[in-house]
């Protein structure tokens, strides 16, 4: 059975994703920055209302994945709080200045996550490493449970061939989760070309809030013409993607 993970930026997104048929949620804040650590309130509300697994993002800032000692201390402390709040796992990524996997920090966080009996997921920092196969072997050594990747390309569909090669190289050691640009319109091609059994999608929608500008002051981030919008998860898009996956699983013509 193919797993559909939906990238959520809030508690309300998580509820919409579950209603739409998601198998699992990656809970973030600040999706406009690629996803940062969610607040504990969102995690606690998700645990009360959402029955599917919730993986929380562990990322203190945008921009990159080589963190200072101070940033790492914040992440380490935050990881404990997220796990104590009931998340089913954490998504994180630690790289060295040369782009290779930071084995010491990765092993430490994996050990912490596993001490709670939860899942350790290395996110798309993986796609920024100079050698994906070397990085995959290193992550298998750290005990990571899953890697979120586009196969080193801008979208998972473009990286589908390499995703298949990574899947074969990793075997049963580490799960592979294909993400970036996954939509109902292309998921069949991705699944066929890569052989992956897990996909990750934002299923993006937009909601309006016209209070982002007033009196010459602006707080919007989407830019024109969508200045009065913010990103959400579209329950309809989740349903469309889930339906397409179900059709694929049944072998029905699309």
C-alpha positions, 0 to 999 in steps of 0.5 A: 500500500502506497503511503501519502504524506502531506506537508502541513504548516498548521494544526488546521492543515493537519486536520484538512490533510487527514480528512482528505485521506493522508496516511501521515502528516509532516507538521511544520511552521513557516512553509514559505521558508521550506518548513520550520519547527512547529510550536508545541501548541500545534503538536498537542492539538494534532495529538488530540484531533489527528489519528494518523502519524504526525512527524514534526519538523526539527529545523530552527531556520531557513537557508541551509543545514550546517548549524552553529553549536548554539542552533544545535543546542536549540534543536536538541532541546526542542527535539525532546519537547516535541517527542514528549508532546507525542509526535510519532517522529522527527524530520531533520537534516545535519550537513557539514560545511562541505555538504556531507552528512554530519554523522555525529549530530545525526547519530545523536538525534537518531539515538534520542528519537529512538529512545522514545520509540519514534521514527527518525527521518532525514529530510531533503537536506539529503538532496544537497549532498555532493554524492547521494549514494555515499550520503545514503550509505552514511545515513543507513549507518546512523540508523535513520528510518527514512529519507525524504528526497527528490533524487537530487533534482528540483522535483521528484519526477525529474529525479525518478530514475535516481530514486529507483536506484537509491531504493535499490541501493538501500534495500530494506535498510532505510525507507525512501519517501519521494517528495517535491512537486508531487501532484495528482497529475504526475504521481502515476508517472513518478510511481511507475518510474521510481518504484517508490512506495511513499510520496510526500506532497504539499497539496497546496491551497490558498486562503485569503486574509486582507489584513496583511496591508494597511496604511502603507504597511505590508506584512505579506509574503506571497507577493503580487497578485496574491498579497492577501493570501497565505498557504494552506493544505487543500483538502480537495487536492489531498483527495485528488492525489489519494484517489489517483494513488488508489486508482494506480494501486488497483491498476485502473486506467487513468 
